[in-house]
Amino acid sequence: MLRTFISRVPTRATPIRAFHANAALRDQMARAEVSGKRFWENAGIKEVGDRIAVTLDGRVLKTPAGNQLTLPKDQRHLALMIAGEWHGQKALLKSHSLPMTSLVARAIDSFVGNEQGRQETLNRLIKFLDTDSICYQQSFPDSIVQAQEKHWTPILNWVREEHGLDIKVSQGITYVQQDEATKNRLREIVSSMSDIELSAFERATLTAKSFLIGLAVVKRHLSVESAWMAAQLEVLDQIDRWGEVEDSHDVDREFVKSQLASARLANIGAY
């Protein structure tokens, strides 16, 4: 069984301050900031009590808030993915290439044992429902209409069939507000999520700018590719007509996909 990943990584100062393990590791990091040399050799996992911890040179990785980055033993696969992210760092530590690390750290720091934090996040995310992109559809051009039918209608049908909810849809920019009963049911669904699932849902919703796409991602109804196409529908239509802007559309595409992928993978063992 794979237990240890070996990595050689020069560091950059700002991103890694979030991951202090202990005083000795902080000293290593300080020296790395000055010298530009790597501050760890091995990234791996180990058991800590009844949990699995991600480690750098045997020391438990810590979150930005200083909590140990540990997971239940039945989520060993997540610990391995996080260790793999650290193993994959090459010349410089790049914070955007640690999506699973940041997702789990967010859950630990903001949601574990923090009902207020969970409710504040839910209150913020439920507001996306009334401005959800897939609820504001266009009647022209034909390319947009066809794309909406292909990528958005199946999500609306899934919400209807899976949760018994009819989502109101507007044509154009006319404001549409969902029924309170619909909001309350969706609030219940999100409230029942685990801390990591909630963190994944938050990321997917903010990335896609859509409550419903975010829900379909974390409930594993949509693949990453399908979710990306649903979230970027209008942009993709513009690219088809006018072409892609190099170092803009392509960079954004890869970032959005990585964020959606981390949200979907976070719940890989839940279904």
C-alpha positions, 0 to 999 in steps of 0.5 A: 500500500502506498504510504509515503510520497517523496517530494523536493520543493523549494518554497515561496513565503506567503502560501505556506505560512498556512501550514505550520506543523510545529516550532521546528517546522516553522524554523525550517520554513523560515530558513527555506524562505531565505535560502529558497531550498525545499523545507520537506522531503517526504509527504505522506500519511500516518495514523494519529489515534483513530484518525488519518493525518497528512504529514510532511517529514513525519510531522502532521500538516496543519490548517491555516487556523492551526488545527491538525489536518486529520481525517476519519479512517474511512476517508483515507483516500482523501488523505492520500490525495492531499499527500499527493498534492504536496508530492506533486509540488515541483519548483515552487509551492503553488497554492492553486495546485492544492485544491483538496488541501484547501477544501479539507482545511476549510471544513476543519477550520470553519465547520467542524464543531462550529454550527454557527459557521455552518449556518452562516455559510448556508445563509450565504449560499442559499442566496445564490438560488434566486440569482442562479444562472440556470434559472435565467434563460435566453430565447436567442440566439439558437446556439444558446437555446440549444446549449441550455436545453442540453446542459441546464434542462437535465439539471432542472429535471434532476432536481425535480425528480430527485427532490420533488422540487419545481424550480422557477425559470425566467426568460431573459433578465426578469427577476425570479424568486423561488418559493419559500417551500423550495428554499426550505427543502434545499436548506434541509438538504444542505444542512444535512451535509457533512462538514467536508461535503458542505465545504465541497458544496460551497466551493462548487457553488461559488465556482459555478456561480450556481446553487443547483450546479453546485448541488449536482456536483457534490451529489455526483449527478454531474461529471466535472466536464458536464458541470464545467460546460453548464457553468460556462455555457455562455462563455463557451458559446462566445468562444465558438463564435469569436474564438478563444483568448489565449492565456485567458479562456484556457487558464480559466478553464483549467482553474474552474475544472480543478475546483469542480473536480476537488468538490466532486472527489471530496465525496467519492466515498459517500456514494 
